[in-house]
Amino acid sequence: VIGKGMTPPQKILFPPEKICMDWRQKRRPGAGLYNLGSTCYLNVILQCLTYTPPLANYLLSRQHSRFCRQQGFCMMCIMEDHVRKVLYSSATAIRPRAVIRDLKFIGEFKPDIPGDAYEFLRCTLNAMQAACLSGSSNSDIFFEETTIIRQIFGGFLRSRVTCLSCKAVSDFYKVFLDVLLKIKGASSLSTALEDFVTPKKLEGKKRFRCSKCKKKGEASKMVTVHHAPRVLTVCLGRADDHTSRKLSQVVAYPEYLDLLPYMSEPAGEPLLYSLYAVVVHTGHTCLGGHFFCYTKASNGQWYKMNDVSVESCDLHTVLEQQAYLLFYTR
């Protein structure tokens, strides 16, 4: 679905009607993952992606690998193989060897050096997107939005800039695969989202050159979600910009989130999302510490996944964490 004021693509890579948002098969949770050095940051992202229903459905159908002609590294083939192994394995834990082997192609990561889960998520989705586009020479920018990855995780943000001298309005659109929120002073996800969509003044170095009155002056900028993704990924920015210390306050987040108040057109039916995975970081600085996660398996139960360990838990525990990443599905 293309939002108002945007051009639809000429060609579609993956038909949106084939995306299945609910689990096709219900089963117990899959295997845990061995920590192969300092790889907890990578394990949590692999687990959260494995329990993303529309992505898992697609990967389990092997639709990518059947037609893949990529020589060498292909992140989609790696993920297809990984998700099958995790969900169908009779072992209690497996080693994500293929991911570790090709770490250098995914991003600037090394197995023995601690990494950041958010950065690994972004690099993994980018590598999967590149694999979906491999072999296609289409230069239509909206064509890139029709891959399975962009159709699951992708949305559009609108930046509406109002010139404060002539009141002219300029709209700019940008693709997003996740939303990074500032949490300083925020007690809940809704307060952080409200701050995200609150108009900000562009002044000083950030002054805006207006295309109507041709002046470079003060302006007001408001960012809203213009087209909502099927899966919404939120990063609660825990690194303090000034001190690089970790912001370890609790930010409350709900099981069900209505995204409607943060949309460009905030009228109509609620736009409800349901929480299905949470990544938690423990430790006093953002550079060290440990990552683990909570995911909702296809049987509807929540599990705490901490490297090799997979233990059942209740929703109350899931909602009480010092969350770093939140995954919501429509």
Number of C-alpha atoms within 10 A of each C-alpha: 11 14 17 10 10 11 10 15 15 10 12 14 16 16 11 14 6 10 17 14 17 15 18 14 9 11 13 12 25 24 24 26 25 18 18 15 11 16 25 27 26 29 27 29 25 22 26 23 20 24 23 24 25 25 23 22 21 17 22 17 12 15 13 17 16 9 8 15 12 13 6 7 14 21 23 23 19 18 22 21 16 23 23 17 18 23 19 14 15 11 11 14 18 19 18 21 13 14 20 17 11 17 17 12 16 21 15 11 20 16 18 10 10 18 22 18 24 22 15 22 23 16 17 24 19 18 19 23 19 17 21 24 16 13 11 10 7 12 8 12 12 17 17 22 21 21 21 23 22 23 22 23 20 22 25 19 20 20 21 18 23 22 25 16 13 13 14 14 16 14 13 11 18 11 16 19 22 21 19 17 17 20 25 17 11 18 14 15 20 19 15 20 21 15 16 19 18 14 18 14 16 18 13 9 8 12 16 21 14 22 12 12 13 10 14 15 18 20 24 19 21 17 21 23 26 23 21 22 22 19 27 23 23 20 18 22 19 22 18 16 12 6 8 12 14 17 20 20 14 14 22 16 19 14 13 15 18 15 17 17 18 20 18 20 13 15 9 8 8 12 15 13 19 16 22 24 27 26 27 19 24 16 12 12 16 19 14 15 13 18 24 22 28 28 29 23 23 19 12 14 15 21 21 22 24 21 24 17 15 20 13 14 15 11 13 9 11 25 17 13 18 21 24 21 24 23 21 21 23 17
